[in-house]
Amino acid sequence: MECKDLDLVPIKQWTGSSDFVVMAGPCSAESREQIINTALELVKDPRVNIFRAGVWKPRTRPGTFEGIGTDALQWMAEAKSLTGLLTAVEVGTPKHVEKALKHNMDIVWIGARTTVNPFVVREIAEALQGTGIAVMIKNPVNPDPQLWMGAIERIYQAGIRRLAAIHRGFYFFKKSPWRNAPMWEIPIELKRICPRIPIITDPSHISGKAELIFGIAQKALDLEMDGLMIEVHPNPSKALTDSAQQISPTTLFEILNKLKIRSRLPSNFDDTLEHLRLEIDKLDHELLEILARRMNIIDEIGLYKKEKGITILQLKRWRQMLGDRLESGTHLGLNEDFLTQILQLVHEESIRRQQLIMDNGGNTREDKDAQTSKK
């Protein structure tokens, strides 16, 4: 079954959430006192649905804190008994799944480092077979939606119907204000391809800094993500892992109070939005027609270059054109980075078409259409 056809239990049904799901708790379970006290604080706000904690911590280098393990599962089970909150832990091996099930965890999530490995995901899927436990799958570290979808499909094939994805950002080699670049286009694309999969955004791992969490959380809700997963610690500065991105329960409640919940379809919906969308549709068609006409001219340029023995890439012309278009576009109020990306894509397609003409005897689209009509 393809991702678009997943038959899932709605997330609000199995989490008891209202506007959106809120998962909160420490990055790492460090002690019984820390776990119990945090859970007792979080349950004071009815918007918190799920208590999360890292029990096994995948660390890059040995010798660092790698989690408490099984003892922490006992603390999580006690917190669940005291508060009634659903409990969630990360699993990275079939053995982890077995222990989480034994301690009656409600949800397990597959971490970013695990999602990248289809062999491990398959083994975890086999361990989950027939359990019915809820499963959440974090995006892979690298921005590869196919890996993310592949992990989702493997877990679904194991019979899991309470399923969600977690958007925690992606490794990005360029300098940015975030620990992991959000690259919102990827979870949006996942929603397009897999419309029934709920997506929880993890502002803690995206931001890497406590002060950036609110902005990421608000944008997630503005983009119709289905919930938030936020790391909460009773004393963030003393946390054994990721102290910079953890917040106190009080700060979490302040963030939840500030968030603006926007309706997916306004109750006073009138024709205004529909008229604006129709204008967008019309402009998009015009854009496509202009692009098609531009590419037809590119084909003519390619034929001329082939005939005259001229190279495809004219670097001076490209630099001149890019500078001119950026100046015109920014004057019209368009973002320079956005313009650069579009112009580069158009240029790459232009080169590709000219290369085809060079390699394939100079057949334009019209030539191919004429050849087809003769058959």
N, C-alpha and C positions, 0 to 999 in steps of 0.2 A: 504494500500500500504506500502511495506517495504521501509526502508531507501535507499536501493540500487536503487530503482526504481523512486526516486523523479524526477519530470519533472519541472525543475526550469529555470527561466530566467537567463542567464549568468550575473554574477555580473558586468562585465565591461560594459554591456549594460545599466544597470540601475544606475551606479555610474559615468559613463563617464571616468573611469580610463584608463590608458594605460598599464604601466608595472605592477603596483600593486595598490591596494586601499590604500589611506592614510586618516584616520580619526584623527582629532586633535581638541583639545579644552580643557578647564579647567575641572578638576575633578568636581567642583561645580560652578554653576552660582551664583555669589556673588552680583553683581550690574550691572546695565545697562551699565555703563561706561566700566566695565571689559569685558563684553560680546561683546559689539560693537568694542572696541579697539582690542581685540584678533582676532575677525573675520576679521577685516580690515587688520591686519598684515598677517594672514594666507592666505588670498586670493592672496597675492602677489606672492606666489609660486604656479604655475599651477599644481604641483603634489598633492596638497591637494585637495581632492574631497569632504570631508564631515566635517562639523563643529559639534562637539559634546560637550555636557555639561550635568552635573548632575543637574536635577531640583528637584527631590525628592531623598534624600539620606538615605538609610537604615543604621542606626547606631545601634551599639550593645547596647549602654546604653542611656537612656533618658537624656536630658539636654545638649547634644552636638548639633552641627549644623546639621540640618536635611533637609537643602535645602530651597530655596525661594518659590518653588511651582509655582502656576499659573502666577504670575507676571513675573517670569523668562521665561515662555513660550512666553510672549509678546516680551521680549528682543530677544529671539531666532528668532522669526518671523521677527523682524526688521532687525536682522543681515542677515537673508536669503534674505530679500528685497534689502539690501545694497550691498551684495557681490555676490549673485547668488549661493552660496554654498548650498549643501544639508544639512539639519539639522537633528540631531539625539539626542534623549533623552532616558533615562531609564524609564521603566514603571514597576510597581510592583503590580498594581491592575487594574481591569476593569475601574475604575474611572479615573485613570491616562491615560489609552488608550483614553477614551472619550475626555479628555482635550487636549491631544496631537493632536488628529485628528481635534479638533475644531480650533487649532492654526496652522494647516497646516504643521505639522512636516512631513518630508519625510520618516524618519526611526525611529523605536523604538527598543530598545534592552531590553532583559530580563536578569536581573542580576543573578549572581551566587547563591545568597541566595534564589532567587525565583525559579530558575531552579530545585532545590532539592525538590520542593513541587508540585507533579502532580495535586493536587486539584486546586492550584492557577494558574498553567499553563493552566489548562482546562478552568478556568474562563476567563483568558486573551484571550485564543483562541476564546472563544465564543464572546468576545467583538470585536475581530479583524475580525470576520466572514463577508465576503463580502466587506471589506474595500479596499483591494489591496495594502495597505501600505507595505513598506519593513520592514522586521523583522530580527533582529540578536539575537542569543541566546548564552549567555555566558555558559561556562562549569560549572557544579556544583562545590561547594567548595571541596567536597571529590572526589577522583579519581574514578568515576563510569561512564564509557562510556554509560551504558544502560540508566541512567537517562538523560544524554545529548541527546542521540538519541530519547528517549521517548518524550522529550520536542520538539525536531525538528519535529517529526512525528505529534504531537498534533497540532502544528501551521500549518503545511502543510495541515492537514485535515480540517483546517478552511478556506482553499482556498488561502492561501498565497503562491505565486510563486516567489516572490523576497525575498529570504531567505538566510541567512548566519549564520555561527557559529563563536563564538569568543573564542579563547583560551587565558585564563587569568591566567593559572597556578592553582595549587591545594594545599590545606592545607597539610603540611608535618610536622610531629611531630619532626623529626630529625633536628639538626642544619644545616643550609645551608646558602649560601651567598644571597639567594633570599627571597623575602617576601612570594612568592608562588612558589613552585617547578614547573618548566616547564613540567616535565614528558612528553617529546616529543613523547614518544611511544603512548600516548593516542590520541592526535590529528592525528597522523599518522594512527592509527588504525581506527579512525573515517573516514579518507579519504579513507581507504581501503573498509570499509563497506558501506559508503555513498559517492561514488566517485564524485557525482554531487554537493555536498554541499561545497561552498567556505568557507575557514577558515581564519579569521582575527586574528592575534596574538596581544595581548595587553602587550607590553614590560613593560609598567609602573607598572601594577599590579604584573607581574611576578618578576620584579627586586626589586621594592620598593625603589630603589635608582637611582637618575638621572644618575650617572656615569656608571651604568650597562645597560642602555637602548640600546645603540648602539650594544653591543654584542648580546643581545637577538634578536634585530631587524634583524641583519645580519643572524643569525642562522635560523630565521623564513623564510627568503627568500631563504636561501640555502636548506631548507627542503620543498620548493615549497608551502609555505603558500601563501594565495592570497592577503594579505594586512597587514597593521599595524594600531593599534589604540593607539595613544600616547597622554598623558595628557600634555597640554600646558597652561601655565599661564603667564600673562605679568610680574608678580613679584612673582615667585615661593615661595620665603622665607616667603611671607606674606599670602599665600593661607590658607583658612579656613579649608581645608581638604587635607590630603595626600601631604603636602608640599614637603617632601623629594623626591617624585617620579615625580614631575612635572618639566618641563623644559620651557625655554622661547621660543618664536617663532624663534629667531635667532639660538638657539641651535638646534631646530628641523631642520631648513634648513641645518645646518652644518652636522647633522646626515644623512639626505637624500642625501647630496652631497657625503658623504663617503661610502654609501652603494654600494656594488658590486652586480649588477644585472646579474645573471648567466642564460644562456639560458637553457630551459628545454630539448632542443635537439639541439646541436651545428649545426650551419649552414654548417660547414665543416665536418659533421659527416662522418666517414669512418668505416672500419671494425674493428678498434682497440677495441672500446667499446664492440662490439658484441662478439669478441673473448674472451675478459675478462669475459663477462657475461656467456658465455658458460663454461668457466673454473669454475666459481662460481657454476653453475648448476651441473656440474660434481662432484665437491667437496661436495656439499650439499647431493647429492645422496649417496656418499661414507659415509658421516657422518651418514645418516639415517641407512644405512646397518650396520655400526659399532655399532650404538645404539641398533639396533634390536638384533645383536649377543650378545651384553653385557647383554641385558635383558633376553635372553635365558639362559645365564649362571646364572643370578640372580634367575631364576626359579629353576634351579638345586640346587642352594644354599638353596633356600627356602624349597625344598623337603628334602634335607639332614637335615636341622635344625628341620623340623617337625618330621622326623624319629628319630632323636637323642634327641629330647626334648630341643633344644637350643633356647634361646631367639632371636627374630628378630634383635633388636638393639644391636650392639656391639660397644659401645661408644669409647673404646680405639682404635679399628680398624678404626672407622670413623675419629677420630682426626688425627691419623697417616696418613691415606690416604689423607685427606684434605691438611695437611701440605706438604706432598710429591708432590701432584698435583699442589699446588700453587707455590712451589719452581720451579718445572719443567716448568710450564706455564709462569711465570713471566720471567724466563730465556730466553724463546722464544719470549719475547716481548709483551705478553698478559697482559691486565689490571687486577690487582688483584681483584677488586670489580666485574668485569665482570666474571672472572673465578669462584669466590665464588658463585655467583648467579647460574651459570650453574651447578656447582657441587652439590649445595644444591637441585636443581630441580631434577637432576638425582638420588640423594640419596633418596629424597622423593618418587619418582616413584618406586625405588627399594624396599623401605619399603612397599609401597602400594601393590605391586605384591606379596611379601612374605606374607603379611597379608591375601591376598586372598587365597593363598595356605594353610595357617594355618586354615582358616575359612571354605574352600570349599572342604575339603577332598584331597587336594594336586593335583588338576587337572592342568596340564601344558597346554600350547597352543596345543602341539602335541596330548595330550589326548583328548582335546575338538574336534580337527579336525578329529581324528579317530572316535569319537562318532558320529559326524555329518555325516561322510561318510557311517556309518552303517545304518542310518535312511532311 
